[in-house]
Amino acid sequence: MKKSTDLENELSLSSDNKESEGQSSSTSQAVKPSIILAIETSCDETSVAIVENGTIIRSNVVSSQIETHQRFGGVVPEVASRKHVESITWIIEEAFEKAGVSPRELSAVAVTEGPGLIGALLVGVVAAKTLAYSLDLPLIGVHHIAGHIYANQLVHQLEYPFVSLVVSGGHTELVYVETEGKFQIIGQTRDDAAGEAYDKVARALKLPYPGGPHIDRLAHEAEEGLPLPRAWLEPGSYDFSFSGLKSAVLSAMNSAAMKGQPLEPRTVAKGFQDSVIEVLVEKALRAVQAYGAKQLLLAGGVAANKGLREQLAARCAKAGVPLLAPPLSLCTDNAAMIAAAAFLKLKRGQFSSLELKAEPMIKLESWSV
């Protein structure tokens, strides 16, 4: 691994020699074979990746903070920001080392600009701007959800139009993508995201954080599930709501405990997961048919859920619709997905200025190419 001083010297040399070496402008560099360095620090993973042509992962280094936040039962924003500061330099160095490329070989620098935790986002944005300025490279701010969707591009051939079901700790959305990089949100959560509801129910069951994998495991061990409501909302709506479901779970558990007959955790887990998955699957398949989508893409951290993948696969096979899902390593937050989305902007010469700011509430449609 390179020492910090080695990387700093190389960046300094590149900056000092910009004019004497007659380097091309940022625009002309963008049309060369693409090698993008991407940074992702939106929440509790610090990640740096180097990706070639938007599809070939040369390196994808991820440092998770799960163990740090477990004792708090969730992500503490200030702690997450400090951990990003401690990790970002050596992770950049490791990404270069694993990719076998030098800073001078890069075509652009990409970074998650939002949505996410403002302090965490700022760490990545500052690091990316520093690299882009030092190397005289284009800077590309990337929408986090666009990254999750285009993580599929790293392993699959995409066909347009498609519908993407994005399910994570902070987001639950149905996104219609008519052409490359053109996003339209057709459904979203009105309260808790699916992953957030998983964590809250897991906490009630005294399961470790993050709760999703543990509930998924218990659900597969159960023979029957606790009967729970499905939140379909208005007829024809593609929106989601999981707050009421979470409340129904807590109410059932409290009622059973007061009677001295506590519920079996596996039964609760299966009932909760069955309710979440049924709504996600039905609305996603309905959207695919209504919008004439050629594919259904699964994206986000909850895309790693075994039950969800199984049910979607079965329904898509019955409907004759291809289901695309990234491998588990690309479901959770990582920088390779940010590089994949950044490639859409690089091809079109759509770059961010060095005044780029972290935007914790940035809208997906506004990021469309």
C-alpha positions in Angstrom: 0.0 0.0 0.0 1.2 3.5 -0.8 2.0 5.8 2.1 0.0 8.9 2.3 3.0 11.0 1.5 3.6 9.0 -1.7 0.1 9.7 -3.0 0.4 13.3 -2.0 3.7 13.6 -3.9 2.2 12.0 -7.0 -0.9 14.4 -6.9 1.4 17.4 -6.4 3.6 16.4 -9.3 0.6 16.0 -11.5 -0.7 19.4 -10.5 2.7 21.1 -11.0 3.2 19.6 -14.4 -0.3 20.3 -15.9 0.9 23.0 -18.3 4.4 21.7 -19.1 3.1 18.3 -20.0 0.4 19.8 -22.3 -2.4 17.8 -20.7 -5.7 17.8 -22.5 -8.6 19.7 -21.1 -11.2 17.9 -19.0 -13.6 17.7 -21.9 -11.1 16.0 -24.2 -10.1 13.6 -21.4 -13.7 12.5 -21.0 -13.8 10.9 -24.5 -10.8 8.7 -23.8 -11.2 5.1 -22.6 -12.9 5.7 -19.2 -11.4 5.0 -15.8 -13.5 6.5 -13.1 -12.5 6.7 -9.4 -15.7 7.0 -7.3 -16.2 7.8 -3.7 -19.3 6.8 -1.6 -19.8 8.1 2.0 -23.5 8.7 2.2 -24.1 6.8 5.4 -22.0 4.2 7.3 -19.9 2.7 4.6 -16.7 4.3 3.4 -16.0 3.1 -0.2 -13.7 3.9 -3.1 -13.8 2.1 -6.4 -12.1 2.3 -9.7 -14.2 1.2 -12.7 -13.4 1.0 -16.4 -16.0 2.0 -19.0 -18.8 1.9 -16.5 -18.9 -1.9 -16.3 -15.4 -3.3 -15.4 -14.6 -3.2 -11.7 -10.9 -2.8 -11.2 -11.3 -2.3 -7.5 -14.1 -1.7 -5.0 -12.9 -1.2 -1.4 -15.6 -1.0 1.3 -15.1 -0.3 5.0 -18.3 -0.9 7.0 -19.1 0.8 10.3 -21.7 -1.7 11.3 -19.8 -2.9 14.4 -19.3 0.7 15.5 -23.0 1.5 15.3 -24.4 -1.8 16.6 -24.1 -0.7 20.3 -26.4 2.3 19.5 -29.0 0.3 17.6 -28.6 2.4 14.5 -26.4 4.9 12.7 -25.2 7.9 14.7 -24.5 10.6 12.1 -21.6 12.4 13.9 -19.9 9.1 14.6 -20.3 8.0 11.0 -18.8 11.3 9.8 -15.7 10.9 12.0 -15.2 7.3 10.8 -15.3 8.5 7.2 -12.6 11.1 8.0 -10.4 8.4 9.6 -10.8 6.0 6.7 -11.0 7.9 3.5 -7.3 8.4 2.8 -6.1 4.8 3.2 -9.2 3.5 1.3 -8.3 5.7 -1.7 -4.7 4.3 -1.6 -6.0 0.7 -1.4 -8.3 1.3 -4.3 -5.4 2.5 -6.5 -3.2 -0.4 -5.3 -5.9 -3.1 -6.0 -6.8 -1.6 -9.4 -3.2 -1.4 -10.5 -3.6 2.1 -11.9 -2.0 5.4 -11.0 -3.9 8.7 -10.5 -2.6 9.9 -13.9 -4.6 7.2 -15.6 -8.0 8.4 -14.4 -10.5 10.0 -16.7 -12.8 11.4 -14.0 -13.5 11.5 -10.3 -17.1 10.8 -9.1 -18.7 11.1 -5.7 -22.1 10.7 -4.1 -23.5 14.2 -3.6 -26.8 13.0 -2.0 -29.1 11.9 -0.6 -27.6 10.9 2.7 -26.2 12.2 6.0 -24.9 15.7 5.4 -21.7 15.3 7.5 -20.9 11.9 5.9 -21.5 13.2 2.4 -19.2 16.2 3.0 -16.3 13.9 3.7 -16.6 12.2 0.3 -17.3 15.5 -1.6 -14.3 17.2 -0.2 -12.0 14.3 -0.9 -13.3 14.0 -4.5 -13.0 17.7 -5.2 -9.4 17.6 -3.9 -8.5 14.8 -6.2 -10.3 16.3 -9.2 -8.6 19.6 -8.8 -5.1 18.1 -8.1 -5.3 15.9 -11.2 -7.2 18.4 -13.4 -10.0 15.9 -14.0 -13.7 16.2 -14.5 -15.8 16.0 -11.3 -19.1 14.1 -11.4 -21.6 14.4 -8.6 -23.8 11.3 -8.5 -27.3 10.6 -7.0 -27.1 7.7 -4.6 -30.2 6.0 -5.8 -29.1 6.3 -9.5 -26.0 4.4 -8.2 -28.1 1.6 -6.7 -30.1 1.2 -9.9 -27.0 1.2 -12.2 -25.2 -1.3 -10.0 -27.1 -3.7 -12.2 -25.1 -2.4 -15.2 -22.0 -3.9 -13.7 -23.3 -7.4 -14.1 -26.2 -7.2 -16.6 -27.1 -5.9 -20.0 -29.9 -3.3 -19.5 -32.8 -2.9 -21.9 -35.0 0.2 -21.9 -37.6 1.0 -20.8 -37.3 -0.8 -17.4 -38.8 -0.4 -13.9 -36.5 -0.5 -10.8 -37.7 -1.5 -7.3 -35.3 0.3 -5.0 -35.5 -1.0 -1.4 -33.1 0.2 1.3 -32.8 1.5 4.8 -33.8 5.0 3.8 -35.6 4.5 0.5 -38.5 2.4 -1.0 -39.3 3.6 -4.5 -40.5 2.4 -7.9 -38.6 4.1 -10.6 -39.5 4.1 -14.3 -36.4 4.5 -16.6 -37.6 5.2 -20.1 -34.2 5.7 -21.6 -30.6 5.6 -20.3 -30.4 7.8 -17.2 -33.9 9.3 -17.5 -35.6 8.7 -14.1 -39.2 9.0 -13.1 -40.4 8.1 -9.6 -43.8 6.5 -9.9 -44.1 5.3 -6.4 -42.4 5.9 -3.0 -42.8 5.4 0.7 -45.0 7.8 2.5 -43.4 7.1 5.9 -40.9 4.4 6.9 -38.8 2.8 4.3 -38.9 -1.0 4.2 -35.4 -1.3 5.6 -36.2 1.2 8.4 -39.3 -0.9 9.3 -37.2 -4.0 9.4 -34.8 -2.4 11.8 -37.6 -1.2 14.1 -39.3 -4.6 14.2 -35.9 -6.3 14.8 -35.3 -3.9 17.7 -38.6 -5.0 19.2 -37.6 -8.6 18.8 -34.3 -7.8 20.5 -32.3 -8.7 17.4 -28.9 -7.2 16.5 -28.6 -4.2 14.2 -29.0 -4.2 11.2 -32.2 -6.2 11.6 -33.0 -7.1 8.1 -30.8 -10.2 7.7 -31.9 -11.6 11.1 -35.6 -11.2 10.3 -35.0 -12.8 6.9 -33.3 -15.8 8.6 -36.0 -16.2 11.2 -38.8 -15.9 8.6 -37.3 -18.8 6.6 -37.2 -20.9 9.8 -40.9 -20.4 10.6 -43.7 -22.7 9.6 -46.4 -20.0 9.9 -46.5 -16.3 10.2 -48.4 -13.8 12.4 -51.5 -12.6 10.5 -50.8 -8.9 9.7 -52.4 -6.3 7.4 -51.2 -5.2 3.9 -51.0 -1.5 3.2 -52.3 -1.2 -0.4 -53.3 2.4 -0.1 -55.6 3.9 -2.8 -56.6 1.7 -5.8 -53.9 2.0 -8.4 -51.4 3.6 -6.2 -47.7 2.7 -6.5 -46.8 4.3 -3.2 -45.8 2.4 0.0 -46.5 2.7 3.7 -44.9 0.5 6.4 -45.4 2.6 9.5 -48.8 1.1 10.1 -47.4 -2.4 9.7 -44.7 -1.8 12.2 -47.3 -0.5 14.6 -49.4 -3.6 14.1 -46.5 -5.8 14.9 -45.7 -3.9 18.1 -49.3 -3.9 19.1 -49.6 -7.7 18.6 -46.4 -8.3 20.6 -47.5 -6.0 23.5 -51.0 -7.6 23.6 -49.6 -11.1 23.7 -47.1 -10.2 26.4 -49.8 -8.7 28.6 -51.7 -12.0 28.4 -48.5 -13.8 29.4 -48.3 -15.5 26.0 -45.4 -13.9 24.2 -45.2 -14.4 20.5 -42.5 -16.7 18.9 -40.0 -14.4 17.2 -39.9 -16.6 14.1 -43.7 -16.3 13.8 -43.5 -12.5 14.1 -40.6 -12.3 11.6 -42.4 -14.4 9.0 -45.7 -12.5 9.3 -43.9 -9.1 9.0 -41.7 -10.2 6.1 -44.6 -11.8 4.2 -46.6 -8.5 4.5 -43.7 -6.4 3.3 -42.8 -8.6 0.4 -46.3 -9.2 -0.9 -46.9 -5.4 -1.3 -43.5 -4.8 -2.9 -43.8 -7.6 -5.3 -47.4 -6.9 -6.4 -46.9 -3.2 -6.9 -43.6 -3.8 -8.8 -45.2 -6.3 -11.2 -48.2 -4.1 -11.7 -45.9 -1.2 -12.6 -43.9 -3.3 -15.1 -47.1 -4.3 -16.9 -48.6 -0.8 -16.8 -45.4 0.9 -18.2 -44.5 -1.8 -20.7 -41.1 -2.4 -19.1 -38.8 -4.9 -20.7 -37.1 -5.7 -17.4 -37.6 -5.4 -13.6 -34.4 -4.3 -11.7 -34.0 -4.8 -8.0 -31.7 -2.4 -6.2 -30.7 -1.3 -2.7 -29.6 -2.9 0.5 -32.8 -4.8 1.1 -32.3 -6.3 -2.4 -30.1 -8.8 -0.5 -33.2 -10.1 1.3 -33.5 -13.8 0.3 -37.3 -13.8 0.7 -37.8 -10.8 -1.5 -35.5 -12.2 -4.2 -37.2 -15.5 -4.2 -40.7 -14.1 -4.5 -39.8 -11.6 -7.2 -38.0 -14.3 -9.2 -41.1 -16.5 -9.0 -43.5 -13.8 -10.0 -41.3 -12.5 -12.8 -40.9 -16.0 -14.2 -44.6 -16.5 -14.2 -45.2 -13.1 -15.9 -42.3 -13.7 -18.4 -40.4 -10.6 -17.2 -36.6 -10.7 -16.8 -35.6 -9.9 -13.2 -32.2 -8.3 -12.8 -30.5 -8.1 -9.4 -26.9 -7.4 -8.5 -24.9 -9.8 -6.4 -25.1 -9.3 -2.7 -21.7 -7.4 -2.6 -23.2 -4.7 -4.9 -26.6 -4.4 -3.1 -25.3 -2.5 -0.1 -23.6 0.9 -0.4 -20.4 0.8 -2.5 -18.5 3.1 -4.8 -18.5 0.8 -7.8 -22.2 1.6 -8.3 -21.5 5.3 -8.1 -18.9 4.9 -10.9 -21.4 3.0 -13.0 -23.9 5.8 -12.7 -21.2 8.5 -13.2 -20.3 6.9 -16.6 -23.7 8.1 -17.9 -22.6 11.7 -17.3 -19.1 11.1 -18.5 -20.2 9.9 -21.9 -22.2 13.1 -22.3 -19.6 15.5 -20.9 -22.0 16.5 -18.1 -19.7 17.5 -15.2 -20.0 19.2 -11.9 -18.1 22.3 -10.9 -15.6 22.4 -8.1 -18.3 24.3 -6.1 -20.3 21.0 -5.8 -22.0 20.8 -2.5 -23.4 17.8 -0.5 -27.2 17.7 -1.2 -28.9 15.5 1.4 -32.3 16.0 -0.2 -31.4 15.9 -3.9 -34.2 14.7 -6.2 -33.6 11.7 -8.5 -35.4 13.2 -11.5 -33.3 16.3 -11.3 -30.1 14.2 -11.8 -31.4 12.6 -15.0 -28.9 13.0 -17.9 
